[in-house]
Protein backbone atom coordinates (compact mmCIF):
# COMPACT_ATOMS: atom_id res chain seq x y z
CA UNK A 1 0.00 0.00 0.00
CA UNK A 2 1.04 3.56 -0.63
CA UNK A 3 0.92 6.11 2.20
CA UNK A 4 -2.26 7.59 0.73
CA UNK A 5 -3.95 4.17 0.57
CA UNK A 6 -2.94 3.33 4.13
CA UNK A 7 -4.25 6.65 5.38
CA UNK A 8 -7.55 6.39 3.51
CA UNK A 9 -8.11 2.91 4.91
CA UNK A 10 -7.72 4.28 8.43
CA UNK A 11 -9.57 7.57 7.87
CA UNK A 12 -12.93 6.27 9.24
CA UNK A 13 -11.26 5.12 12.46
CA UNK A 14 -9.41 8.42 12.90
CA UNK A 15 -12.57 10.45 12.37
CA UNK A 16 -14.54 8.28 14.79
CA UNK A 17 -11.90 8.63 17.51
CA UNK A 18 -11.69 12.40 17.04
CA UNK A 19 -15.49 12.86 16.94
CA UNK A 20 -15.99 11.00 20.21
CA UNK A 21 -13.28 13.05 21.90
CA UNK A 22 -14.54 16.37 20.51
CA UNK A 23 -18.27 16.01 19.81
CA UNK A 24 -17.81 18.08 16.66
CA UNK A 25 -17.94 16.90 13.06
CA UNK A 26 -16.07 19.95 11.75
CA UNK A 27 -13.32 19.72 14.36
CA UNK A 28 -12.97 15.96 13.86
CA UNK A 29 -12.55 16.49 10.11
CA UNK A 30 -9.90 19.13 10.81
CA UNK A 31 -8.09 16.68 13.11
CA UNK A 32 -8.07 14.03 10.38
CA UNK A 33 -6.69 16.52 7.86
CA UNK A 34 -3.95 17.67 10.24
CA UNK A 35 -3.09 14.04 10.97
CA UNK A 36 -2.59 13.43 7.26
CA UNK A 37 -0.34 16.47 6.93
CA UNK A 38 1.89 15.24 9.76
CA UNK A 39 1.94 11.72 8.35
CA UNK A 40 2.83 13.01 4.89
CA UNK A 41 5.60 15.20 6.32
CA UNK A 42 7.12 12.39 8.39
CA UNK A 43 10.58 11.43 7.15
CA UNK A 44 10.29 7.82 8.31
CA UNK A 45 7.64 5.15 7.78
CA UNK A 46 6.19 4.04 11.16
CA UNK A 47 6.29 0.40 12.19
CA UNK A 48 2.52 0.50 12.75
CA UNK A 49 0.66 3.04 10.67
CA UNK A 50 -2.51 2.53 12.71
CA UNK A 51 -0.72 3.17 16.00
CA UNK A 52 1.09 6.21 14.63
CA UNK A 53 -1.99 7.82 13.10
CA UNK A 54 -4.19 7.07 16.12
CA UNK A 55 -1.59 8.65 18.40
CA UNK A 56 -1.34 11.77 16.26
CA UNK A 57 -5.12 12.12 15.94
CA UNK A 58 -5.62 11.63 19.69
CA UNK A 59 -2.98 14.19 20.67
CA UNK A 60 -4.37 16.78 18.27
CA UNK A 61 -7.89 16.08 19.57
CA UNK A 62 -6.78 16.59 23.18
CA UNK A 63 -5.25 19.96 22.28
CA UNK A 64 -8.38 21.03 20.40
CA UNK A 65 -10.65 19.89 23.24
CA UNK A 66 -8.71 21.90 25.81
CA UNK A 67 -9.29 25.10 23.86
CA UNK A 68 -12.88 24.13 23.04
CA UNK A 69 -13.70 23.76 26.74
CA UNK A 70 -13.30 27.51 27.22
CA UNK A 71 -15.69 28.26 24.35
CA UNK A 72 -18.26 25.77 25.65
CA UNK A 73 -18.22 27.35 29.10
CA UNK A 74 -19.18 30.67 27.44
CA UNK A 75 -21.75 29.06 25.11
CA UNK A 76 -25.23 30.59 25.02
CA UNK A 77 -27.77 28.08 26.30
CA UNK A 78 -27.40 24.28 26.33
CA UNK A 79 -24.50 22.86 24.31
CA UNK A 80 -25.08 19.68 22.27
CA UNK A 81 -22.66 17.79 20.01
CA UNK A 82 -22.82 18.39 16.27
CA UNK A 83 -25.28 15.80 14.94
CA UNK A 84 -23.73 12.79 13.21
CA UNK A 85 -25.89 11.11 10.58
CA UNK A 86 -23.71 8.01 10.18
CA UNK A 87 -20.54 6.74 11.79
CA UNK A 88 -17.96 5.99 9.05
CA UNK A 89 -16.17 3.40 11.19
CA UNK A 90 -17.79 -0.02 11.54
CA UNK A 91 -16.56 -3.02 13.53
CA UNK A 92 -19.05 -5.90 13.90
CA UNK A 93 -17.19 -7.14 16.99
CA UNK A 94 -17.80 -3.83 18.78
CA UNK A 95 -21.03 -2.64 17.23
CA UNK A 96 -22.78 -2.15 20.60
CA UNK A 97 -19.94 -0.09 22.06
CA UNK A 98 -19.68 2.01 18.92
CA UNK A 99 -23.42 2.72 18.79
CA UNK A 100 -23.77 3.57 22.49
CA UNK A 101 -20.70 5.80 22.56
CA UNK A 102 -21.83 8.03 19.71
CA UNK A 103 -25.29 8.88 21.12
CA UNK A 104 -25.87 12.46 22.19
CA UNK A 105 -26.53 11.32 25.75
CA UNK A 106 -23.18 9.51 25.91
CA UNK A 107 -21.27 12.40 24.32
CA UNK A 108 -22.80 14.83 26.82
CA UNK A 109 -21.74 12.51 29.62
CA UNK A 110 -18.20 12.44 28.21
CA UNK A 111 -18.17 16.23 28.59
CA UNK A 112 -17.86 15.70 32.34
CA UNK A 113 -14.45 14.07 31.91
CA UNK A 114 -11.09 15.79 31.59
CA UNK A 115 -9.55 15.67 28.08
CA UNK A 116 -7.14 12.92 29.18
CA UNK A 117 -9.87 10.87 30.90
CA UNK A 118 -12.09 11.23 27.87
CA UNK A 119 -9.38 10.15 25.45
CA UNK A 120 -8.36 7.14 27.53
CA UNK A 121 -11.99 6.09 27.93
CA UNK A 122 -12.70 6.37 24.20
CA UNK A 123 -9.57 4.49 23.14
CA UNK A 124 -10.04 1.68 25.67
CA UNK A 125 -13.80 1.24 26.13
CA UNK A 126 -14.94 2.04 22.60
CA UNK A 127 -12.05 0.97 20.38
CA UNK A 128 -10.36 -1.62 22.66
CA UNK A 129 -6.83 -0.22 22.30
CA UNK A 130 -4.17 -1.82 24.50
CA UNK A 131 -2.81 0.18 27.43
CA UNK A 132 0.59 0.36 25.76
CA UNK A 133 -1.00 2.01 22.71
CA UNK A 134 -3.09 4.34 24.89
CA UNK A 135 -0.04 5.36 26.94
CA UNK A 136 1.80 6.29 23.75
CA UNK A 137 -1.22 8.19 22.43
CA UNK A 138 -1.79 10.38 25.51
CA UNK A 139 1.83 10.64 26.67
CA UNK A 140 1.31 9.03 30.08
CA UNK A 141 2.51 5.80 31.67
CA UNK A 142 0.38 2.67 31.44
CA UNK A 143 -0.24 2.86 35.20
CA UNK A 144 -1.42 6.45 34.90
CA UNK A 145 -3.73 5.47 32.02
CA UNK A 146 -5.27 2.72 34.11
CA UNK A 147 -6.00 5.26 36.85
CA UNK A 148 -7.46 7.68 34.32
CA UNK A 149 -9.73 4.91 33.05
CA UNK A 150 -10.89 4.03 36.58
CA UNK A 151 -11.90 7.65 37.18
CA UNK A 152 -13.56 7.93 33.77
CA UNK A 153 -15.55 4.74 34.29
CA UNK A 154 -16.74 5.98 37.67
CA UNK A 155 -18.08 9.20 36.15
CA UNK A 156 -19.64 7.40 33.19
CA UNK A 157 -21.30 4.67 35.25
CA UNK A 158 -22.89 7.26 37.53
CA UNK A 159 -24.93 8.67 34.66
CA UNK A 160 -24.56 6.10 31.87
CA UNK A 161 -27.41 6.51 29.39
CA UNK A 162 -29.58 3.49 28.70
CA UNK A 163 -31.53 2.93 25.50
CA UNK A 164 -34.12 0.56 24.11
CA UNK A 165 -32.15 -2.59 23.29
CA UNK A 166 -34.45 -3.72 20.48
CA UNK A 167 -33.72 -1.49 17.50
CA UNK A 168 -36.89 -2.64 15.73
CA UNK A 169 -39.11 -1.64 18.67
CA UNK A 170 -37.29 1.68 18.95
CA UNK A 171 -37.81 2.32 15.24
CA UNK A 172 -41.52 1.45 15.46
CA UNK A 173 -42.04 3.84 18.38
CA UNK A 174 -40.20 6.61 16.52
CA UNK A 175 -42.38 5.97 13.45
CA UNK A 176 -45.53 6.39 15.56
CA UNK A 177 -44.08 9.55 17.09
CA UNK A 178 -43.35 11.17 13.74
CA UNK A 179 -46.74 10.10 12.33
CA UNK A 180 -48.44 11.83 15.28
CA UNK A 181 -46.22 14.88 14.87
CA UNK A 182 -47.06 15.19 11.19
CA UNK A 183 -50.80 15.10 11.87
CA UNK A 184 -50.66 17.32 14.95
CA UNK A 185 -52.08 14.53 17.11
CA UNK A 186 -51.35 15.87 20.60
CA UNK A 187 -52.96 12.89 22.30
CA UNK A 188 -50.97 10.45 20.19
CA UNK A 189 -47.76 12.29 21.03
CA UNK A 190 -48.57 12.38 24.74
CA UNK A 191 -49.08 8.60 24.83
CA UNK A 192 -45.54 8.03 23.51
CA UNK A 193 -43.80 10.34 25.98
CA UNK A 194 -42.51 9.50 29.45
CA UNK A 195 -44.32 11.43 32.18
CA UNK A 196 -41.16 13.41 32.96
CA UNK A 197 -39.93 13.75 29.37
CA UNK A 198 -37.48 16.62 28.75
CA UNK A 199 -37.32 18.65 25.54
CA UNK A 200 -34.21 20.82 25.18
CA UNK A 201 -32.87 22.91 22.29
CA UNK A 202 -29.40 24.11 21.25
CA UNK A 203 -29.47 27.36 19.33
CA UNK A 204 -26.21 28.81 20.64
CA UNK A 205 -27.69 32.29 20.49
CA UNK A 206 -27.63 32.08 16.69
CA UNK A 207 -31.16 30.79 16.12
CA UNK A 208 -34.50 30.77 17.95
CA UNK A 209 -34.55 28.24 20.76
CA UNK A 210 -36.49 27.26 23.84
CA UNK A 211 -35.76 29.59 26.74
CA UNK A 212 -35.31 26.52 28.94
CA UNK A 213 -36.13 22.84 28.96
CA UNK A 214 -39.79 21.95 28.56
CA UNK A 215 -40.68 19.15 30.99
CA UNK A 216 -43.68 16.84 31.17
CA UNK A 217 -45.63 14.81 28.62
CA UNK A 218 -48.58 17.20 28.41
CA UNK A 219 -46.50 20.35 27.88
CA UNK A 220 -44.10 18.74 25.41
CA UNK A 221 -46.92 17.11 23.40
CA UNK A 222 -48.82 20.40 23.08
CA UNK A 223 -45.71 22.34 22.13
CA UNK A 224 -44.70 19.81 19.47
CA UNK A 225 -48.20 19.35 18.07
CA UNK A 226 -48.98 23.03 17.68
CA UNK A 227 -45.47 24.09 16.62
CA UNK A 228 -45.17 21.66 13.72
CA UNK A 229 -48.67 22.37 12.42
CA UNK A 230 -47.71 26.06 12.29
CA UNK A 231 -44.43 25.28 10.54
CA UNK A 232 -46.03 22.91 8.05
CA UNK A 233 -48.31 25.71 6.87
CA UNK A 234 -45.26 27.57 5.54
CA UNK A 235 -43.73 24.53 3.88
CA UNK A 236 -41.54 23.08 6.63
CA UNK A 237 -41.13 19.32 6.27
CA UNK A 238 -39.11 16.62 7.99
CA UNK A 239 -37.53 13.31 7.08
CA UNK A 240 -36.95 10.65 9.73
CA UNK A 241 -33.24 9.87 9.97
CA UNK A 242 -30.99 8.22 12.52
CA UNK A 243 -29.13 10.89 14.51
CA UNK A 244 -26.06 9.79 16.46
CA UNK A 245 -27.27 6.21 16.34
CA UNK A 246 -30.70 7.06 17.80
CA UNK A 247 -34.10 7.78 16.16
CA UNK A 248 -34.46 11.32 14.89
CA UNK A 249 -35.34 13.55 11.96
CA UNK A 250 -34.00 16.36 9.79
CA UNK A 251 -36.34 19.34 9.42
CA UNK A 252 -36.15 21.47 6.27
CA UNK A 253 -37.69 24.72 5.05
CA UNK A 254 -39.72 24.95 1.85
CA UNK A 255 -36.50 25.23 -0.19
CA UNK A 256 -35.08 22.02 1.27
CA UNK A 257 -32.53 23.78 3.47
CA UNK A 258 -31.75 22.29 6.88
CA UNK A 259 -33.71 24.05 9.63
CA UNK A 260 -32.84 21.82 12.58
CA UNK A 261 -32.47 18.21 13.67
CA UNK A 262 -34.42 16.40 16.34
CA UNK A 263 -33.11 13.36 18.23
CA UNK A 264 -35.00 10.99 20.54
CA UNK A 265 -33.84 8.95 23.54
CA UNK A 266 -36.10 5.89 23.89
CA UNK A 267 -36.29 3.66 26.97
CA UNK A 268 -38.98 1.37 28.35
CA UNK A 269 -41.22 1.89 25.34
CA UNK A 270 -41.36 5.65 25.90
CA UNK A 271 -39.48 8.74 24.73
CA UNK A 272 -37.43 10.07 27.63
CA UNK A 273 -35.60 13.03 26.06
CA UNK A 274 -36.05 15.10 22.91
CA UNK A 275 -33.09 17.20 21.78
CA UNK A 276 -33.07 19.69 18.94
CA UNK A 277 -30.01 21.30 17.36
CA UNK A 278 -30.83 24.51 15.50
CA UNK A 279 -27.49 26.35 15.77
CA UNK A 280 -26.58 26.88 12.08
CA UNK A 281 -22.87 26.43 12.85
CA UNK A 282 -23.60 22.79 13.73
CA UNK A 283 -25.70 21.92 10.69
CA UNK A 284 -23.59 22.91 7.68
CA UNK A 285 -22.15 19.41 7.20
CA UNK A 286 -25.69 18.10 6.61
CA UNK A 287 -26.46 20.53 3.78
CA UNK A 288 -27.34 24.17 3.03
CA UNK A 289 -28.75 25.74 6.21
CA UNK A 290 -32.03 27.63 6.45
CA UNK A 291 -32.46 31.06 8.05
CA UNK A 292 -34.20 29.95 11.25
CA UNK A 293 -34.97 33.53 12.30
CA UNK A 294 -36.78 34.16 8.99
CA UNK A 295 -38.72 30.91 9.32
CA UNK A 296 -39.71 31.90 12.86
CA UNK A 297 -40.98 35.29 11.69
CA UNK A 298 -42.97 33.67 8.90
CA UNK A 299 -44.54 31.21 11.34
CA UNK A 300 -45.65 34.12 13.56
CA UNK A 301 -47.21 35.92 10.58
CA UNK A 302 -49.04 32.72 9.58
CA UNK A 303 -50.43 32.38 13.11
CA UNK A 304 -51.67 35.98 13.14
CA UNK A 305 -53.47 35.47 9.82
CA UNK A 306 -55.22 32.41 11.23
CA UNK A 307 -56.23 34.26 14.37
Secondary structure, DSSP 8 states (H G I E B T S, - for coil): --HHHHHHHHHHHHHHHHHHHH--HHHHHHHHHHHHHHHHH-SS--S-HHHHHHHHHHHHHHHHHHHHHHHHHT-SS-------S--S---GGGHHHHHHHHSHHHHHHHTTS-HHHHHHHIIIIIT---HHHHHHHHTS-HHHHHHHHHHHHHHHHHH-----S-HHHHHHHHHHHHHHHHHT-HHHHHHHEEEEEEEEEE-TTSS---SS-EESHHHHHHHHHHHHHHHHTTT-EEEE--BTTB-EEEEE-TTS-EEEEEEEEEETTEEEEEEEE--GGGTTTTSSB--HHHHHHHHHHHHHHH-
